[in-house]
Amino acid sequence: MASPENLAQDVIACEVCGMPTQFFCNTCELNLCQDCVHEHKSNFQSLCHNIKVAECHLHFVKQCGVHSENCTKQLYSECYSPGRRKTNNDEEQIEAHKRKMKKIKEETQKIKAICIPHYQKADVNIESKIRNIKADFIYFGNEREKSRQIWHQEVDDIFDRIDCLSRYHRKNQLDALFTSQKSIRNSISEMAKTVILNEKILKTNEVSEVKNYKSKLKKYRSIPEQTGIRIPSFQTFVAKGEKLRIEMGDFRATLSQASPLITSNTEGACTLTPISRRYLLNAHLFTSIQSNYHALFRVTCVGEDKAWILGNSNVISKINIHGSVTEKVIIPCLFFPDDISVNTEGDLVYSDFDRKTVNTVRNGRIKSQITPRHGWEPHSLCCTKAGGIFIHLMEKSLSTKSAKNKIIHYQGQRITQIIDKDDLGNSILGDGTCSIYITQSCNGDICVSDTNAEKVIILDKLDRVRYRYDGKQANLRKLFSPKGLVTDSLCQIIVSDYNNECVHILSKNGQILRCLDECGLLKPCALSLDGQGRLWVGMRSSGDIKVIEYLKDAKK
């Protein structure tokens, strides 16, 4: 055991003057006596000195870490030398220190082994959620924009349909008035000639002429009956925040909100429901017409009960719904025209692939309208309601015996649109020497019956392919063989199927609605719609025409 002398030797001296230490500078870790404290602070004024009283009751040393929770007197662990007799209080302080150290060690191990991995896992989980939320909202934004485009497209379709119906009614009314005006002017011209002849008879006083004179006064007293003007009504009804309804004649479209917006947390689902008073029903054969052609290629309706027809000759005939020929145009071409159409002014338009021109016929006089670039032959064509014309052009290759195909839209002599390749540089139309069929829907879509690829192609206003229809949805026995096609006031696409001897009716989105095969269709080819909405179907092999009613007013 250590003696008191040995314990005395452990007294710590001031590190400045050598006197017994009474204070300890924690900042500089320096033992100081009371006299040297002031001098130490003065010498090192730039430092903030933490001067503490040495509290160990045995030595003047730096502060100790061992203490009892119930005793505030701190002790330095070296004070517990083997030569010093320990008190009960000392034992308690030592055990408390050990327990505290053990607890700190256990907590440290738990923090390292459990808490930190748990928090790291939570951090990874949150980071994953952050990535998922960002990705989900990007997807949500894309879907929102798609929905915005769909909604805008639906509204555009409604107003495009209204524009189409407006142009249709305008054309019908003007056509009827022009016809009446033409009849009246012809009567005026005939009456003027009659007056001249009558005045000549009165002057010459020839007995034979007077004797043979036949009165025409009764004929002239009855003015030809004029078609009544029927301008369709246009009305809009708005219930703010609930419903918007538009009506034009027999057409109606409604935009409604299914549930009202009550709070910011309640989202009303809006539905856009175009409603038409015409619907599909079982097809009815209205009449059958025999033409003078052994093979019939094209039919283009004019007004409510007439149509231009083209067969295997250079004569284009206009017939009425009873089959009577009312007008003929002889085309000076080597074989026969490839296609016919009627422009907004009522002129007959045809393509002459031999002379490589597109010509118009007005009052029996033929005028060249469009000559495509060298090497390209004009074949099928379609006059639009906006006054333009779509022309199918073909460039034949003598080496491969095939041909490249494209469609060009002309406004007058000016090219405004070329349908050739998609965004990836692939040809939209198939290669081949078969003529295709073109029409434009009332919603602005361009519809093509590609007989080379045996598909119906629908393109939007920006020449992007919306879809291709290959006939598989109809589940028919033979391969789909599309020929003529037309669109109606419901924006439905109607296409003839040569192999299966039927007519496919598609929605504007390419879904098959039904097939018309119950009217004795034999090798159907040409299609057209008259002003009454009746479908004229030309049979290629027999030359006959079937006039079919497939729509009905819902009021009836």
MONORRA-V753641 format. One record per backbone hydrogen bond with DSSP energy under -0.5 kcal/mol. CO is the residue of the C=O (numbers start at 1). NH is the residue of the N-H. If there is no record, write none. Layout:
BEGIN
{{CO & NH} {CO & NH}}
END
This chain:
BEGIN
{{3 & 7} {4 & 8} {5 & 9} {6 & 10} {7 & 10} {8 & 11} {12 & 21} {14 & 18} {19 & 14} {22 & 54} {23 & 32} {24 & 26} {24 & 52} {25 & 29} {25 & 30} {30 & 25} {31 & 15} {32 & 22} {32 & 23} {33 & 37} {34 & 37} {34 & 38} {35 & 39} {36 & 40} {37 & 41} {38 & 42} {39 & 43} {40 & 44} {42 & 45} {44 & 47} {47 & 49} {49 & 51} {50 & 26} {50 & 52} {52 & 24} {53 & 55} {59 & 61} {65 & 67} {66 & 75} {68 & 71} {71 & 68} {72 & 74} {75 & 66} {76 & 79} {77 & 80} {79 & 81} {81 & 84} {87 & 91} {88 & 92} {89 & 93} {90 & 94} {91 & 95} {92 & 96} {93 & 97} {94 & 98} {95 & 99} {96 & 100} {97 & 101} {98 & 102} {99 & 103} {100 & 104} {101 & 105} {102 & 106} {103 & 107} {104 & 108} {105 & 109} {106 & 110} {107 & 111} {108 & 112} {109 & 113} {110 & 114} {110 & 115} {111 & 116} {114 & 118} {115 & 119} {116 & 120} {117 & 121} {118 & 122} {119 & 123} {120 & 124} {121 & 125} {122 & 126} {123 & 127} {124 & 128} {125 & 129} {126 & 130} {127 & 131} {128 & 132} {129 & 133} {130 & 134} {131 & 135} {132 & 136} {133 & 137} {134 & 138} {135 & 139} {136 & 140} {137 & 141} {138 & 142} {139 & 143} {140 & 144} {141 & 145} {142 & 146} {143 & 147} {144 & 148} {145 & 149} {146 & 150} {147 & 151} {148 & 152} {149 & 153} {150 & 154} {151 & 155} {152 & 156} {153 & 157} {154 & 158} {155 & 159} {156 & 160} {157 & 161} {158 & 162} {159 & 163} {160 & 164} {161 & 165} {162 & 166} {163 & 167} {164 & 168} {165 & 169} {166 & 170} {167 & 171} {168 & 172} {169 & 173} {170 & 174} {171 & 175} {172 & 176} {173 & 177} {174 & 178} {175 & 179} {176 & 180} {177 & 181} {178 & 182} {179 & 183} {180 & 184} {181 & 185} {182 & 186} {183 & 187} {184 & 188} {185 & 189} {186 & 190} {187 & 191} {188 & 192} {189 & 193} {190 & 194} {191 & 195} {192 & 196} {193 & 197} {194 & 198} {195 & 199} {196 & 200} {197 & 201} {198 & 202} {199 & 203} {200 & 204} {201 & 205} {206 & 210} {207 & 211} {208 & 212} {209 & 213} {210 & 213} {216 & 220} {217 & 221} {218 & 222} {221 & 223} {228 & 230} {229 & 231} {230 & 232} {233 & 249} {235 & 247} {237 & 245} {238 & 240} {239 & 242} {239 & 243} {242 & 257} {243 & 239} {244 & 255} {245 & 237} {246 & 253} {247 & 235} {248 & 251} {250 & 277} {251 & 248} {252 & 275} {253 & 246} {254 & 256} {254 & 273} {255 & 244} {256 & 258} {256 & 271} {260 & 262} {263 & 266} {265 & 267} {266 & 268} {268 & 270} {269 & 258} {271 & 256} {271 & 273} {272 & 274} {273 & 254} {275 & 252} {277 & 554} {279 & 552} {284 & 286} {284 & 549} {287 & 547} {289 & 291} {289 & 545} {295 & 312} {298 & 310} {300 & 308} {302 & 305} {302 & 306} {303 & 531} {305 & 321} {306 & 302} {307 & 319} {308 & 300} {309 & 317} {310 & 297} {310 & 298} {311 & 313} {314 & 316} {314 & 331} {315 & 311} {315 & 317} {316 & 329} {317 & 309} {317 & 319} {318 & 326} {318 & 327} {319 & 307} {320 & 323} {324 & 320} {324 & 326} {327 & 318} {329 & 316} {329 & 331} {331 & 333} {339 & 351} {341 & 349} {343 & 346} {347 & 343} {348 & 361} {349 & 341} {350 & 359} {351 & 338} {351 & 339} {351 & 353} {352 & 356} {352 & 357} {357 & 352} {358 & 369} {358 & 370} {359 & 350} {360 & 362} {360 & 367} {361 & 348} {362 & 365} {365 & 362} {367 & 360} {370 & 358} {373 & 376} {377 & 394} {380 & 392} {382 & 390} {384 & 387} {388 & 384} {389 & 410} {390 & 382} {391 & 393} {391 & 408} {392 & 379} {393 & 406} {394 & 377} {394 & 396} {395 & 404} {396 & 398} {397 & 401} {397 & 402} {402 & 397} {403 & 432} {404 & 395} {406 & 393} {407 & 419} {408 & 391} {408 & 410} {409 & 416} {409 & 417} {410 & 389} {410 & 412} {411 & 414} {414 & 411} {414 & 416} {417 & 409} {418 & 420} {419 & 407} {420 & 428} {420 & 429} {422 & 425} {426 & 422} {437 & 449} {439 & 447} {441 & 444} {445 & 441} {445 & 447} {446 & 459} {447 & 439} {448 & 450} {448 & 457} {449 & 437} {449 & 451} {450 & 454} {450 & 455} {455 & 450} {455 & 457} {456 & 469} {457 & 448} {458 & 466} {458 & 467} {459 & 446} {460 & 463} {464 & 460} {464 & 466} {467 & 458} {468 & 470} {469 & 456} {471 & 474} {472 & 475} {481 & 498} {484 & 496} {486 & 494} {488 & 491} {492 & 488} {492 & 494} {493 & 506} {494 & 486} {495 & 504} {496 & 483} {496 & 498} {497 & 501} {497 & 502} {502 & 497} {503 & 516} {504 & 495} {504 & 506} {505 & 513} {505 & 514} {506 & 493} {507 & 510} {511 & 507} {514 & 505} {515 & 517} {516 & 503} {521 & 523} {523 & 540} {525 & 484} {526 & 538} {528 & 536} {530 & 533} {534 & 530} {534 & 536} {535 & 537} {535 & 548} {536 & 528} {536 & 538} {537 & 546} {538 & 525} {538 & 526} {538 & 540} {539 & 296} {539 & 543} {540 & 296} {543 & 291} {544 & 539} {545 & 289} {545 & 547} {546 & 537} {546 & 548} {547 & 286} {547 & 287} {548 & 535} {548 & 550} {549 & 284} {550 & 281} {552 & 279} {553 & 556}}
END
